[in-house]
Amino acid sequence: IVVLTGGVGGAKLVLGLTQIVAPEKICAIVNTGDDFRHLGLHISPDLDTLLYTLAGKANPVAGWGREGESWNFMAAVRSLGGPDWFSLGDGDLALHVLRSARLAAGEGLAAITAAFARSWNVNVTMLPMSEDPVPTLLDTEEGLLAFQDYFVARRCAPAVRRVIFDGADRALPGPGVIEAIEDRQTEAILIAPSNPYLSIDPILSVPGIGTALRRATAPVVAISPIVGGAAVKGPTAKLMQELGFPVSPAVVAAHYSELIDGLLVDQRDDASGLTLAHAQTDTLMSTLADRARVAEAALMLAQRLVP
């Protein structure tokens, strides 16, 4: 099972999949458009969120970072007048320091991610969408903002006119990405209920990935990030409205229209106007059982679509 995913919402889906499918059979292709350098360190927020979630180390309250974190490093940074707008806990810092050192020594991001996963007995394959930089930029009413400036520093407040994936035209898919999508052993390809514009589009912006999805023999099913006419978390609904779209599953279906065979829709949303194959369930993923239920519903829809 291949999953295209961003951070929190996608990580919940992948965790749900591990409850019904052997983790070794799951391959997550992860957005790295959020990646950036901070205090000299390479930060990969979506990869880290997925890793922490699958390793049982995620902070369920904050929705980011590690549970039981300490903050001595940030306190020291603050005392020296350093930037404290992007919080790095002490345990989280270890991951970024090790990743940055290994990248500087010439290792690739995919190999480093796989090594971290093995260290914590995570058997899901985690593939960065690309090892080339493809930073997400937001063209806003306040000018051009890097993703973390928009998302963390400005808390998604500025209105967005356009989303840009800088360097995408020069990027190559990460190691194993195309092979996973096109593998004839792949039974289903899921697009997680991550933000279509900020988490999934960066993946699709990398040349070759969209073509591979259209060429894939496995059915492609997206899970709508809309629940009851709104987004559960993050700026999805706000962004859709600013870009001129109604907040509805139909818009999500249209956004992915050239790539997907089916859409899983929340039971609170109107799916009557959808022309592609679809199914409905409660897609709110509050508990582990919820996550498994949504994953199972997505796979059942995919099975319906197998020729």
C-alpha positions in Angstrom: 0.0 0.0 0.0 1.5 3.3 -1.1 0.4 6.5 0.7 1.2 10.1 -0.4 1.2 12.1 2.8 2.0 15.3 4.7 2.2 15.6 8.4 -0.4 15.2 11.2 -3.5 14.0 9.2 -1.5 11.8 7.0 0.4 10.3 9.9 -2.9 9.3 11.5 -3.9 7.5 8.4 -0.6 5.6 8.1 -0.9 4.6 11.7 -4.4 3.4 11.1 -3.1 1.3 8.1 -0.6 -0.4 10.4 -3.5 -1.7 12.4 -5.0 -3.6 9.5 -2.0 -4.2 7.2 1.5 -5.5 8.0 3.7 -2.4 8.4 6.3 -3.9 6.0 3.6 -3.7 3.2 3.2 0.1 3.7 5.2 2.7 1.8 4.7 6.4 2.7 5.9 9.0 0.2 6.3 12.1 2.3 6.2 15.8 1.6 9.5 17.6 2.0 8.3 21.0 0.7 8.1 22.1 4.4 11.8 21.3 4.9 14.1 24.2 5.8 17.3 25.1 7.6 17.0 26.6 11.1 19.9 27.5 13.4 22.1 25.7 10.9 20.0 22.5 11.1 18.1 20.6 8.4 14.5 20.3 9.6 12.1 17.9 8.0 8.7 18.5 9.8 6.5 16.0 7.9 9.0 13.2 7.9 9.6 13.7 11.6 5.8 13.8 12.4 5.3 10.5 10.7 8.4 9.0 12.3 7.3 10.1 15.8 3.8 8.9 15.2 4.8 5.4 14.1 7.4 5.1 16.8 4.8 6.0 19.5 6.7 9.2 20.4 4.4 11.9 19.0 2.9 14.6 21.2 -0.8 14.0 20.8 -1.8 17.3 22.4 0.3 19.7 20.4 0.1 17.6 17.2 3.8 18.1 16.5 7.1 17.2 18.2 7.7 14.6 20.8 5.7 13.6 23.9 7.4 14.3 27.2 9.7 16.8 25.7 12.1 19.1 27.6 13.0 22.6 26.5 16.5 23.4 27.9 17.9 24.2 24.5 15.2 26.7 23.6 15.6 28.4 27.0 19.3 28.8 26.4 18.7 30.1 22.8 16.2 32.6 24.2 18.6 33.7 26.9 21.2 34.5 24.3 18.8 36.6 22.2 18.4 33.8 19.5 15.2 33.2 17.5 12.6 31.3 19.4 9.7 31.4 17.0 10.3 27.8 15.9 10.5 25.6 18.9 13.0 22.7 19.0 12.7 20.4 22.0 15.7 18.7 23.4 14.8 15.2 22.1 13.6 16.7 18.8 16.9 18.5 18.5 18.9 15.3 18.5 17.1 14.1 15.4 17.9 17.4 13.5 21.5 17.4 14.6 22.1 13.8 13.5 20.3 14.3 10.2 22.3 17.5 9.5 25.6 15.8 10.3 24.8 12.9 8.1 23.7 15.1 5.2 26.9 17.1 5.6 28.9 13.8 5.4 27.2 13.0 2.0 24.4 10.6 3.0 21.0 11.0 1.3 17.8 12.0 3.1 16.1 8.7 2.2 18.9 6.6 3.6 19.1 8.7 6.8 15.3 8.5 7.3 15.4 4.7 6.8 18.2 4.5 9.4 16.2 6.5 12.0 13.2 4.3 11.3 15.2 1.1 12.0 16.6 2.6 15.2 13.0 2.9 16.5 11.7 -0.4 15.0 9.4 1.4 12.5 8.9 -1.0 9.7 6.9 1.2 7.4 9.0 2.4 4.5 9.3 6.2 4.6 10.4 7.8 1.3 11.1 11.6 1.0 9.3 12.9 -2.1 12.7 14.2 -3.3 16.2 14.6 -2.1 16.4 17.9 -3.9 15.2 21.1 -2.3 11.6 22.0 -3.3 10.7 24.7 -0.7 7.0 25.7 -0.6 6.6 29.5 -0.9 3.3 31.4 -0.3 2.5 34.5 -2.4 0.5 36.4 0.2 -1.0 39.9 0.8 2.2 40.5 2.9 4.5 39.4 0.0 6.3 36.2 -0.6 6.7 34.0 2.5 8.6 30.8 3.1 6.4 28.1 4.3 7.5 28.1 8.0 7.3 31.9 8.1 3.7 31.6 6.9 2.7 28.5 8.9 4.5 29.0 12.2 5.7 32.6 12.5 2.5 34.1 11.0 0.2 31.3 12.1 -1.4 31.2 8.5 -2.8 34.7 9.0 -1.9 36.3 5.7 -4.3 35.7 2.8 -2.7 33.6 0.1 -2.9 34.3 -3.6 -0.7 31.6 -5.0 1.4 28.6 -3.8 4.9 28.1 -5.4 7.1 25.1 -5.3 10.5 26.6 -5.8 12.9 24.4 -7.7 10.4 21.7 -8.5 11.2 21.8 -12.2 14.8 20.8 -11.4 14.0 18.2 -8.8 14.1 14.4 -9.1 11.8 12.0 -7.3 13.4 10.5 -4.2 15.0 7.0 -4.3 12.3 4.3 -4.6 9.4 6.7 -5.1 8.5 5.9 -8.7 9.3 2.3 -8.2 6.8 2.1 -5.3 4.0 3.7 -7.3 4.5 1.7 -10.5 5.3 -1.7 -8.8 2.8 -4.2 -10.0 2.7 -5.7 -6.5 1.2 -2.4 -5.2 -2.4 -3.1 -4.4 -3.6 0.5 -3.7 -2.3 4.0 -3.7 -3.9 6.4 -1.2 -3.7 10.2 -1.0 -3.9 11.1 2.7 -6.3 13.7 4.0 -3.5 16.1 4.2 -3.8 19.7 2.9 -4.0 19.3 -0.9 -2.3 22.6 -1.7 0.5 22.6 1.0 1.2 18.9 1.6 0.2 16.9 -1.4 0.8 19.3 -4.3 4.5 19.7 -3.4 4.8 15.9 -3.9 2.9 16.1 -7.2 5.1 19.1 -8.3 8.1 16.8 -8.6 8.4 15.8 -12.3 7.6 12.2 -12.9 5.4 11.5 -9.8 2.1 12.6 -11.4 3.0 10.6 -14.6 3.7 7.5 -12.4 0.4 7.9 -10.7 -1.4 8.0 -14.0 0.5 5.0 -15.2 0.0 3.0 -12.1 -1.9 -0.3 -12.3 -3.1 0.1 -8.7 -6.3 2.1 -8.0 -5.6 5.6 -6.6 -8.0 6.7 -3.8 -7.9 10.1 -2.1 -9.3 10.7 1.4 -11.1 14.1 1.6 -9.6 16.4 4.2 -13.0 18.1 4.5 -15.1 17.0 7.5 -18.6 18.5 7.8 -17.8 21.3 5.4 -14.7 22.4 7.3 -11.1 21.3 7.8 -10.3 19.5 11.1 -6.9 21.2 11.5 -4.7 23.7 9.7 -5.4 26.2 7.0 -7.0 23.9 4.4 -10.5 25.5 4.4 -9.1 29.1 4.7 -6.7 28.5 1.8 -9.5 27.0 -0.4 -11.6 30.1 0.2 -8.7 32.5 -0.5 -8.0 30.6 -3.7 -11.6 31.0 -4.8 -12.9 27.5 -4.1 -15.9 26.3 -2.1 -15.0 24.1 0.9 -16.4 20.8 -0.4 -15.4 17.2 -1.4 -16.3 18.1 -5.0 -13.5 20.6 -5.1 -11.1 18.1 -3.7 -12.2 15.6 -6.3 -11.7 18.2 -9.1 -8.3 19.1 -7.7 -7.1 15.5 -8.0 -9.3 14.7 -11.1 -6.5 13.6 -13.4 -4.9 11.3 -10.8 -7.5 9.5 -8.7 -10.0 6.8 -9.3 -12.0 7.3 -6.2 -12.6 9.6 -3.2 -13.5 8.7 0.4 -15.8 11.4 1.8 -16.9 12.2 5.3 -20.4 11.0 6.1 -21.4 14.6 7.1 -20.6 16.0 3.7 -22.8 15.9 0.6 -21.4 13.5 -2.0 -24.4 13.5 -4.3 -22.7 15.6 -6.9 -19.6 13.5 -7.3 -19.2 11.8 -10.6 -16.3 9.5 -9.7 -16.4 6.4 -7.6 -16.7 7.3 -3.9 -17.7 6.0 -0.5 -18.6 7.7 2.8 -17.6 7.1 6.4 -16.9 9.0 9.5 -13.4 10.3 8.6 -12.7 12.1 11.9 -9.6 10.3 13.3 -9.6 11.0 17.0 -8.7 7.6 18.3 -6.6 4.7 17.0 -9.8 2.8 16.2 -11.0 5.8 14.1 -7.8 5.7 12.2 -8.0 2.0 11.4 -11.7 2.5 10.3 -10.8 5.3 7.9 -7.8 3.3 6.5 -10.0 0.2 6.1 -12.7 2.2 4.3 -10.2 3.7 1.9 -8.8 0.2 1.1 -12.3 -1.2 0.6 -13.0 1.5 -1.9 -9.7 0.8 -3.7 -10.6 -2.9 -3.8 -13.9 -2.0 -5.5 -11.9 -0.2 -8.2 -9.6 -3.1 -9.1 -10.4 -4.2 -12.6 
